[in-house]
Amino acid sequence: RGVALDPGIRLEVLEVFKSCLPYRQLVEIDSFCRLACVVHNIRVAMMDEKSTVPSTTHEKAFVLSSNDDAALSDAALNVSGHKQELQRNFGLLSLCGLGITSGNVWFALGGSLNVAIFNGGPPGVIYEFIAASVFYWLVAASIAELASAIPSAGGVYHWATLTGGRYGRACGWFAGWWNVFAWLLALASITQIVAAQATSMYAVMHDDFETQQWHVFVAYIIITWITVLIVLYLNRALPPIEIISGFFVVAGVFITILVCAIMPHVNQQPYATNYSVWRDWQNATGYPSGFAFLAGMLNGAYAVGTPDLLTHLAEEVPHPSRTIPKAILFQFVFGFFSGLFYLIAILYGVSSFDDVLASLYLFPLAEIYRQAAGSKAGSVGLVFLAFLPALLSCIGCCVTASRVFWTLARDGATPCSRFFSNVDRSTHNPFRAIMFSGVFVTVLGCIYVGSKTAFSAFVGSFVILTTLSYVTAILPHLLSGRKNVVPGWFWMKGLRGFVVNGIACAYIIVFNVIFCFPFSLPVDAAHMNYASLITGGLSLFMLVFWFIRQGTYVGPRKVVLDAHVLAKDAL
């Protein structure tokens, strides 16, 4: 009775149990205390009506009227501290579909094979992918832990603010902006790849067709705005679309592996030898072989480097504290095994990498599939199997990019924050933030027409920008002794958490330096690695804008367990 009536006592009880009980049990204790309070107040009200027991002023203060209850319902908050405005349309299955579609590992590996092959040949491609995946498992575990404890659409932006302590506002600011730019560039990158696929499929069947950059740009614009329109007006249809997309990803990689494994035998073409696939190290970068291996891990990192993808839908899925870690696990397990088996199949099926590198097709898989399938029609068919899920992955990337930008806008961290933080009542989504994402990607497409090198410089900084945002949240969490966050459903207890967080941070810090080196030696302007320049330029913009806004910027709010207006299914 004392715990029920006195909120101070209730907070003290929760504080005592915080160090020894899981988060969900703390919520259950808090809910029980509140239920006890309601039951007691009902009894007091009934006694008052009979005038049998006089109620004290203290007790009357806790009587809940129907009007109060309605007001609390209308003001229901999510873990970000904001009113719950988005509909929780997604479930575990649709979230897994989104994860394996937008984080489409096998497709990303195939699309970058013509670059990855220089860092060690076929063995380098395989082993560098495995090494990058192992490190990203640790990064993903760190991300999943924070997502379970603080399931907010802001993701790393919100976590960095809370784990950063006295420096939380600045940490959150930079983490959020790095993450925003990373996902906008990811959307531009995948859209350009899909546009290149479309033009390559046409070029395969028309020998006299010479692909121009403006051809890709036209396809790029069409794909961008089809994607934006789908995200704008089919909000409730997005979960089933992602489930269907996930099916196409699974079916596409399965069929592609079978075709690449079987068709060379059917066409009586020789397979690559075991030696060439597993042991024939070919370093064409000009760097020592050890450094070439480390630098080549960038290709694997590009393929698997989206562990925060699903965290930005925390406010659109019920019980995100449990659901998101499960979906991240599925995304990474499927991504690793599908990517590894896919690489093995196509590397055995390619008869001449010289022809692949000399191919005029903008999408390298067109020539690889032509060799493996033994015909142009087979090549177009396999490219289409990659094209369809890649096209659908643009939807997921657009959703993620717009949600990250919207979360910054609602905390006043963007220009025209009040305008972009609006959630449209008819479409039930951040309509203006989605439109901004489409306009931003369109402008980047214009850069592609003017200079392919400049466009590649922007999208090539994706890995560095994402990992910088991750380490800004994980490193303060580690340095604070992992005490600034109340554990969620998934939590790495004891020494294991420190080891995983520590290795993840060390990997990000060391490899971000390595990933800024030129791709090969000698270096010229067309083949320079401009990731450090782009990252530095964007960071300078963030710094200048920080000094402009720091006086009014507050950042994400910390919602304690005692928050009785927490929305249903918010945890």
N, C-alpha and C positions, 0 to 999 in steps of 0.2 A: 504493500500500500504506500509505503514511504517512497519507494522508487517510482511508483506510478505518478504520485502527486507532485514531487519535487524535481523539476528538470535539472537542477544542479546535481542532485544525487544520481540521476540517470546518466549524466555525462561522466561523473566520477566512476560509476560502475563500468561503463564502456571503456574508459581510459585504462582501468585496471586490467580488464580482459584483453585489451588490444594486443598486448605482447605475447599472449599465449593461445589465442583462438583465431581460427580462419575468419576472413572477412564476412563470409556468408552467415556464420554463426552469430557474429556481432549484430548483423542486420536482423536476424531472427530474435535475438534478445531485445533489441530496441523495439521491434514490432510488438513483442509480447508485453513490454512495459506500456506501450501506447494503448494496446487493447485493454490492459488492466485499468488504465486511466479512464478510458471510455466507459467500461463496465461500472467502475466506482461512481462516476459522475451521473450515470443513469439511475443508480440506486439512490444517490443523494437527491436527485431531482424528484424521484417518486416519494421519498420521505418528506421533502419540502411541501409537496402537494397535500400530504396528509397532516402536515404540521406536527409530526411526531418527533422529528429530530431537527433542530436548527442547524443549518449549514453555515460554515465559516466563510469569511470573505475569501480566504485562500482557496477553498474548495470551489466557490462559485466562479472563480477566474478560470477554472479548467472545464467548465461545462461547454460542450460543443453544440452549437445550434446548426440547423440545416443550412442556414445562410453561410456560416463559417465554413462548413464542409464543402459547399459549392464553390466558395472563393478559393479554398485550397486546391480543389480539383482543377479549376481554371488556371491556377498559377503553377501547376505541376512542373517541377524542374527535372532536368537530366543531370548527369554527373558533371557536365561542363559548367553548371551553375546557371544555365539559361533555360527559359521555358521550352518544353518539348514541342517543337513545331513540325518536325518531319514525321511522316507515317512510317511505322515499323513494318514495312512490306516484305523485307527479306527474311529468309530462314537459313538454316545450316546448309541445306542442299543448294540453294541459289547462291549463297555466299561462296561455297566451294566451287561452283561453276564460274563465278566471277574471278576467283583466285587463279584457277588453271587456264582461264581464257585470257585475261589481261596480263597475267604473269606467264605467258605462253613460252615455256623454256625451249622446247624443241624447235619451235618456229624461229625464235631469236638466235639460236645456235646455228641453224641453217642459213639464216640471212646474213650472218657475219663470218661465215666460213672462209670466204675469199680473203678476209683480213687475218683471221686467226691462224690460217695455214702457214703464214710466214714465221710464226713463233714456235718452231719445232716440227712443222709438218703434221701429219695425222696423229703421231703419238703425243705431240704437244697439245693438240686440240683436246684430246681425251683427258690427259692427266691434268692439264690446267683447269679444265672444267670441274674435275673431281675435287681438286684442291680448293678452288674458289667456293664450291658448294659446301665443303666442310666448314669453312670459316663463316659462310652465310647462315649455316644452321645455328651457329652460336649467336650471330646477330639476330636472327629470327626468334630464337628462344628469349633473348633479352627484350625484344619488341613485344612478343606475346605476353611476357610477364607484366610489363607495364600496361599493355592493353587490357589485361584481365583486371588489374588493380584500379585503373582509371579509364573505363570505357567511354571515351569522348571522341567525337568526330574530329577534333583538333589533332589527335594523335600526338606525334612528337612535339608539336607546338605546346600542347597542354602539359605533357609530362615534363618537358624541360623547364617550364615555369615552376612546377611544384618541386621537382628534384633539385633545382638550382639554389634553393634557399634564399639568402639575401640578394643573390644575383639572378634570381629566377625571372624577373621581368625581361632583362636583357637576353638571357639564354633562350627564353621562349620566343622572343622577337626574332632573333636570328634563325633559330630552328624552324620556326613557322615559315619565314620567307624563303629560306633555302629549300624547304619542302615544296612550297608553292611553285617556285621556278622549276624545280626538278620534275614535277608532274605535268606542268604545262609543256616542258620540253619533251617529256616522254610521249605525250599525246601527239606533238608535232612529229616526232621520230617514227612512231608506229603508223601514223597517217601517210608519211612519205614512203615508208616501206610498202604499204598496201597499194599506194599509187604506182610505185615501181613494179609491183607484181602485175597489176592490171595491164600496164603498157608492155611488160615482158611477155605476158601470155599472147598478146596480139602480135608482138614481134616474132615469136617462135613460129607462128603459122603464116607469116608474111615475110619472106626472105628479102624483099626489096624495101621493107620499112626501116627507116633510120630514126631511132628514138631521139627526140629533142627534149631539153629540159622543160620547155613550155608544155609538152604533152603530159609530163608527170605533174606539172603544176595544175593543169586543168582537172586531172583526176584527183589531185590532192584537195582542191577546193570543193569538188563535188562530194567527196568522201567526208570532208570536215563538216559540211553543213547538213548532210544526211544524218550524220552522227549527232550533231547538236539538236536537230529537230526531233530525233527519236528520244533523246534524253529530256528535252523540254516537255514534250506532249504525251509521252507514253510512260509516265513515271510508275504507274501501277503495273504496267506490263514488263518492267525491267527484270523482276525476279524470274518469271518464266523464260524471258529471253536469255538470261544468264544460264539457266538450266539447260536450255537447248544449245547454247554456245559451248557449254562444258561437254555435252555429248559429241558435238562436232570435233572438239579438240581431241577427245579420247579416240573417236572413230578415225579421225584424220591421221594421227600418229600411228595407230595400229595398222591401217591400210598401207601407209607409206613404208613402214618397216617391212611388211610382207612383200610389197612390190619390189623394193630395193634388194631384198634377200633372195627373191625367187626369179625375177625376170632375167638377170644376167645368165642364169643357168638355162632358162627357156630359150633365150636368144643365142646360146652357145658362145657367150662372151666370158672371158676370164675374170675371176674375182681378183681383187688386190691380195697380195700375200700377207701372211701373218706378220712377217718381218716389217713390211712397209707400214702396216697399221699400228703395230705396237712398239717397234724398236727403232725404226729408221728416222732418227732425229735429224731434222733439216732446219737449221737456223739461218734465216735470210734477213735478219734485222740489222746486222752489223754490231750488235751487242754481244758480250760473252754469253754463253749458253745459259748459265745460272740466272743472270739478269733477264735474259729473253724469256725464260720460263715465268719469272715473277711478273714481268710486264704483260705477258700473254694471259695471265689470269684476269685481266680486264675484260676479255671477251666472255669468260664464264661469269664474271660479276655482272656484266650487262644482261646476261640471260636470266640469272636467278635473283637479281638485286631489287626485288620489290616486296620485302617483308612487311612493310607498313601499308600495303595496298588495301587490305581489308579493314584495317583499324579505323579508317575514315568513314566507315558505314556503321559505326557503333551506335549511332542514334537512329538507325533505320532497321535494326534487327532486335528481336526480343532477347533478353538475358545475354547481352553481349559479353559479360565477364566470362561466361563459359563458352559461348558460341564462337567468338573470334579466335581464341587460341586453338580450338579444334580445327577451324577452317584453315588457319595458317599452317598447322601440321599437315593437313591433307595437301595443301598447295605445294609445300616443299617436298614431301615424299613423292607425290606424283611427278612433280617437275624434275626431280633428280633422276628417277628411274626411266621416265619417258625420254628425257634428254640423252641419257647415257646409251640406251638401246638404239635410239634414233641415230646418234653419231656413229655407232659401230656399224649399223646397217648401211648408211650412205657412204662411209669411208671404204667399206669392202666393195661397194657397188660402183665407185668411180674408177674409170680406167685411165683417165689422163687429167691430172690437175693443171697441166700446162694449158689445156683447152679451156678449162674452167676460168683460169686467170686471164686468158686472152679473149674470153667471150665478150661480145658487144651487148649482151643483155644486161640491163641495170640490176636485175635480181639474180644473184649467182646460182640460186637453186634451179633455175630454168635449165641451165647447161648440165648441172649435176644430175637432175632427173632425166634429162634426155639420154645421158650415158647409161644410167641405171635401168631405165625402162626400155631403151633401145628404139624409141620413136618419138617424133615431135608430139603426136597425139597423147602418148603416155606422159610426156613432160607436162603438157598443158593440164592434163587431168590431175597430176600430183600437185602442181602449183595451185590449182583451184582448191584442192583439199587443204592447202595451207592458207589460201586467200580468204576463204569463208570465215574460219575462226579468227583470222587476223583482222578482218573487217569488223567482226563482232567485238573484238578486244578493244577497238577504238571507243566503243560505247562505255566499257568499264573504265578506261583511262579518262574519258571525259567526265564521268560521274565523280571519280576520285579527285581530279584536278579542280573541278568546280566546288566540291565540298571543302577541300582544304582552303581555297581562296575565301569561301563564304565564312568559315570559322574565324579567319583572321578579321574579316570585315565586321562581324558582329561584336568583336572586341575592340573595334576602333583602330585596327593596325594597318588599314589600307587607305588609299585615297578614296574619297567619296564613300566612306564606310557605311553611313546610314542608307545610302542608295543600294549598295551591293549586299547589305546584310538582310534585305527584305526576302521573305518567303512568300511566294505567290499563293493566294488562297484558292485559286481555281486549279492550278497544276500541282499544288502541294510540294513544291521544290524551290530551291534558290534560283529562280528564273534568271535574274540579272547576272548572277555569278556564272551561270552556264553560258549566257550570251558573251560575257567577257572572255571566257575560255575560248569560245569559237573565234572571236575577233583577234585575240592574241595569237592563236595558231595560224590564222589567215595571214597576219602580218609576217610571221616567220616564213610562211610559204612564199611570200613576195621576195624575201631574202634569198630563197633557194633559186628563184629565177635569175636574180642578179649574180649570185656567186654560190656555187655548190659548196665550195670550201668554207665560206662563212656560215652557211647553214649547218654543215657538219660540225663546225666548231661549237655552235650553240648546243645541238643535241648531244654532242659527245661529252658534255660536262654533266650529264644526267647522273652517272655513278658517283662522282665526287660530291655533287650537291645533295643527293639523298643520304650518303654516308655521313656527311657533315651534320645534317639534321639529326641523324641517329645518335652520333656520338655526343651531341649537345644535350641529349636527354639521358643517355646511358652513363656517361662519365660522371656527371654530378650525382647520379643515383649511387654509383660505386664509391665515390669519394666521401659521401655522407654516411657510409656504412650501411646503405640500403635501409635507412631508418625513416626517411621522409615520406615513404609510401606505405599505406596499409595494404597488406597482402590480399590478392584476389583469389579467384578459383584456381588459377595456375600460378604457382610460386615455387621458385627454386630455393629450397631451404639450405641453411648452413653454408658450408664452404663451397658447395656446388655453385651457388648463385654468384659468389665473388669470382670464382674461376671463370665461369662462362662470360660474365660481364667484362672481366679484365682482359681476356683473350680477344673478345669482340672489339673492345676499344683499341687495343694494341694493333689489331689487324687494320682497322680503319685508319688510324693515324699513320702507320708505316706505309700502307699501300696507296693512300691518297697522294703521298709524295712520289711514289713510283709511277703512279698512273698519270702524273703530269709530265713525265719524260716524253721526248719525241718517239713516235712509233718505230722509227728505224733511222739508221745512219747511212750516209750523210743526210743532212736535213736541208730542205728547201721550203719556201713559203707555202707551196701547195700541200706539203705532207707534214707540216709542223703540227704539234699537238697544242691546240689553243685552249685546252680545258682550264688551265690555270689562269689565263687571261680573262676568260668569260666568267669564271667563278669569282675572281678578284673584282672585276667590274661590277657584277651583280651585288657582291658584298659591300662595295663602296656605296652603291645606291641605298642599300639597307641601312648602312651606318649614317648617311646623311639624313635619311628619312627618320631614323631613330632620334636624332637630335632635334628634329622638327616636332615629333610627336611625343617624346618621352614625358613631357609635362602633363599630358592628358591621357596617355595610354595606361591602362590598368592591367590588362591581361586576363587570362582565364581565372575564374573564381574557384576556390577550394570548397567543395561541398562535403561537410562532415556527416557522419552516420546519423547524427541527430536531426538531419534535415527532414522534417515530417512532410514536406511538400515534394519529395522525390517522386518522379513519375513512375507509373507502373511499368515493370519490365526494364527499368533503367539499368539494373545490374545483372 
